[in-house]
Amino acid sequence: MAPKLILADLDGTLLDEKKHLTPRSRAALERSAASGAQVVIATGRFFGGVPDFLKELPFLRYFILMNGAKVYDRETDTVLYRAEIPLDTAQAVYRLLEGLGCTVDCYQNDKGIMPRKYLDHLEHYIPDPVVRMIIGPNRLPVDDLPAAMAQGGDTVQKMQSFFPDLALRPQAMKLLSEQFPQLIQSISLPTNLELNAPGATKGDALEALCRHLGLDLLEAAAFGDGTNDLTMIQKAGVGVAMANAAPDVLQCADLVAPSNREDGVAQILEQWFPQ
């Protein structure tokens, strides 16, 4: 049976390697929505970082943002679910990561914030120009991130780092696990590391959205590639990993779609919602 709720990650999943939505993928989303399915973007990005060509699609009402830190209904401009990192924890994470040769930035109040010392040398920390194109324009430069976070409120929605030397990422993950075992670590891009509060997973957000819509988890299908997609792929009735997905994601998926370079999401949706 075709799913009633379809969740699609963006980077490495719905979007191609240039971060574009192909005509085939757009048509598959439109056909799914026209057939009665609720199509939802489930991303690590904040709402302002979602491309305009997706926001222009009138059938996209619900968004799972920042790995599940927020479920947003844009039709009513309401937050259906949230789970955020306490300010003191976020500041302590910054102090730990700052000396490890990686960037540190955060999402707070639906905005990206990054120290100027990283933004001014982004090509050193993020070699991929396509990823830089996502990060750079979507970050507010600050001189003192802990102070900026304190001015923004009592919580932070998500923290993120990029590692120019990938050998340092496991070291950072180990230190974070030891000092902040409550935080959820995940990877969505080749050189990044993301940190979220307990309860801020795409799986938790999927459960919250299903409760709101009166749907069973078995009626949902979820597409993803990164470890930040793992929980929603496990909890959805049908979990679909892209062929380019991380090994852990491939292992737990019910289906494997062709890669994002091959319109993999569209190829599966075309089977459920044929022309």
C-alpha positions in Angstrom: 0.0 0.0 0.0 1.2 3.5 -0.7 2.1 5.5 2.4 0.0 8.4 3.7 3.0 10.3 5.0 6.2 10.7 3.1 9.3 12.1 4.8 12.4 13.1 2.7 15.7 14.3 3.8 17.4 16.9 1.6 21.1 16.6 1.3 22.2 13.3 -0.2 18.6 12.2 -0.5 16.0 14.3 -2.3 18.5 16.8 -3.8 21.1 15.9 -6.3 24.9 16.5 -5.9 24.5 20.2 -6.9 21.7 20.6 -4.3 19.1 20.9 -7.0 15.6 19.3 -7.2 15.4 17.7 -10.6 12.2 17.9 -12.7 11.7 14.2 -12.2 11.9 14.4 -8.4 9.6 17.5 -8.4 7.0 15.7 -10.5 7.1 12.6 -8.2 6.5 14.8 -5.2 3.6 16.6 -6.9 2.0 13.3 -7.9 2.4 11.9 -4.4 0.7 14.9 -2.9 -2.0 15.0 -5.5 -2.7 11.3 -4.7 -3.4 12.3 -1.1 -0.1 11.7 0.6 1.3 14.3 3.1 4.8 15.1 1.8 7.2 16.4 4.5 10.8 17.7 4.3 12.8 16.2 7.2 16.2 18.0 7.3 19.1 19.1 9.5 18.7 22.6 8.1 16.6 25.4 9.8 13.6 26.7 7.9 15.5 29.7 6.5 18.1 27.3 5.0 15.5 25.3 3.1 15.8 26.3 -0.6 13.2 28.6 -2.0 12.3 26.2 -4.8 11.0 23.8 -2.1 9.2 26.5 -0.1 7.4 27.5 -3.3 5.7 24.0 -3.5 2.2 24.7 -2.2 1.7 21.1 -0.9 4.6 21.3 1.5 3.0 22.2 4.8 5.0 20.5 7.5 8.7 20.6 8.0 10.9 18.6 10.4 13.9 20.9 11.0 17.3 20.8 12.6 17.2 17.0 12.9 13.9 17.0 14.9 14.6 20.0 17.1 11.5 21.5 15.6 8.4 20.4 13.8 6.9 23.4 12.0 3.4 23.9 10.4 3.9 26.8 8.0 0.2 27.0 7.1 -0.6 28.1 10.6 2.9 29.3 11.5 2.9 27.1 14.6 5.5 24.9 16.2 4.2 21.4 16.8 7.2 20.0 18.6 10.5 21.2 19.9 13.6 19.9 21.8 16.5 22.2 22.4 20.0 22.2 24.1 20.3 24.2 27.4 22.4 27.3 27.0 25.0 26.2 29.6 25.5 22.9 27.8 25.9 24.6 24.4 28.5 27.0 25.8 30.4 24.1 27.3 30.3 22.2 24.0 31.8 25.2 22.3 34.6 25.4 24.7 35.4 21.8 24.2 35.3 21.9 20.4 37.0 25.2 19.9 40.5 23.8 20.4 40.1 20.7 18.2 40.8 22.3 14.8 37.1 22.3 13.6 34.5 24.9 13.1 31.7 25.4 15.7 28.4 27.0 14.9 24.8 26.7 16.1 21.2 27.2 15.2 19.3 29.4 17.7 15.9 31.1 17.2 15.7 29.7 13.7 19.0 31.4 12.6 22.5 30.1 11.9 25.3 31.7 13.9 29.0 31.2 13.3 32.1 32.9 14.7 33.7 35.2 12.2 37.1 33.4 12.5 35.6 30.4 10.8 33.4 32.2 8.3 36.3 34.3 7.0 38.3 31.1 6.3 35.5 28.7 5.3 37.4 27.3 2.4 39.9 25.9 4.8 37.3 24.1 6.9 34.9 23.1 4.2 36.7 22.2 0.9 33.4 21.4 -0.9 32.2 24.6 -2.7 28.6 23.3 -2.8 28.5 22.8 1.0 30.2 26.2 1.5 27.4 27.7 -0.6 24.9 26.2 1.9 26.7 27.3 5.0 28.2 30.7 4.3 25.1 32.6 3.2 23.1 31.1 6.0 25.3 32.1 9.0 25.3 35.3 10.9 28.9 36.3 11.8 29.7 36.9 15.4 32.9 37.5 17.3 32.0 35.6 20.5 29.6 32.7 20.0 29.0 31.9 23.7 28.1 35.5 24.3 25.9 35.6 21.2 24.1 32.4 22.4 23.5 34.0 25.8 21.9 37.0 24.2 19.7 34.8 22.1 18.0 33.0 25.0 18.2 29.9 27.3 18.4 27.2 24.7 20.1 26.4 21.3 18.4 24.3 18.7 21.4 22.5 17.2 25.2 22.7 17.1 27.5 21.7 14.3 31.2 21.3 13.4 33.1 20.8 10.2 36.4 18.9 10.3 39.1 19.8 7.7 41.1 16.8 9.1 38.6 13.9 9.3 40.9 12.0 11.7 39.9 14.5 14.4 36.2 13.7 14.1 36.3 10.4 16.0 38.4 12.1 18.8 35.8 14.9 19.1 32.9 12.3 19.1 34.6 10.4 21.9 35.2 13.5 24.0 31.6 14.6 23.5 30.3 11.2 24.5 32.3 11.2 27.7 31.4 14.8 28.7 27.9 15.2 27.2 26.5 11.7 27.0 23.0 13.1 26.8 23.5 14.8 23.5 22.7 13.1 20.2 25.5 12.9 17.7 24.9 12.5 14.0 26.5 13.0 10.6 24.7 14.4 7.5 27.5 15.6 5.4 30.9 14.1 4.6 32.9 16.2 7.0 30.4 17.4 9.6 29.2 16.5 13.1 25.8 17.5 14.5 24.7 17.7 18.1 21.1 17.8 19.3 19.2 17.6 22.5 17.6 14.4 23.8 14.3 14.1 21.9 15.6 16.1 18.9 15.8 13.3 16.4 13.9 12.9 13.2 12.3 9.7 14.6 10.9 11.7 17.7 9.7 14.4 15.3 8.0 11.7 13.1 6.2 10.4 16.1 5.0 13.9 17.1 3.8 14.6 13.6 2.0 11.3 13.4 0.2 12.1 16.7 -0.8 15.5 15.3 -2.1 14.1 12.0 -3.8 11.0 13.6 -1.7 8.6 11.6 0.0 5.4 12.6 3.8 5.1 12.1 3.1 2.2 9.8 1.5 4.6 7.4 4.7 6.6 7.0 7.7 6.2 4.7 11.0 7.9 5.3 13.9 8.5 2.9 17.4 9.3 4.1 21.2 8.8 3.8 22.9 10.1 6.9 23.0 8.9 10.5 20.7 11.8 11.4 18.1 10.0 9.3 18.5 6.7 11.2 15.8 7.1 13.7 13.0 8.0 11.3 14.0 5.2 9.0 13.8 2.8 11.9 10.4 4.1 13.1 8.6 4.6 9.8 6.5 1.8 8.4 8.8 1.8 5.4 12.4 3.0 5.9 14.2 3.8 2.6 18.0 4.3 2.5 19.6 5.8 -0.5 22.3 3.7 -2.3 24.8 6.4 -1.2 23.7 6.1 2.5 25.9 5.5 5.5 26.4 1.8 6.3 24.3 2.0 9.5 21.4 3.5 7.5 21.7 0.8 4.8 21.7 -1.9 7.4 18.5 -0.9 9.1 16.4 0.1 6.0 13.5 -1.8 4.6 14.3 -0.7 1.0 17.4 0.7 -0.7 16.6 3.3 -3.4 19.0 4.3 -6.2 21.3 7.2 -5.2 20.4 10.8 -5.0 22.3 11.3 -8.3 19.8 8.9 -9.9 16.6 10.5 -8.6 16.3 7.6 -6.2 13.4 9.1 -4.2 11.5 9.7 -7.4 12.1 6.1 -8.6 10.5 4.7 -5.4 7.6 7.2 -5.4 6.8 6.3 -9.0 6.2 2.8 -7.9 3.8 3.9 -5.2 2.1 6.6 -7.2 2.4 5.7 -10.9 1.4 8.0 -13.6 
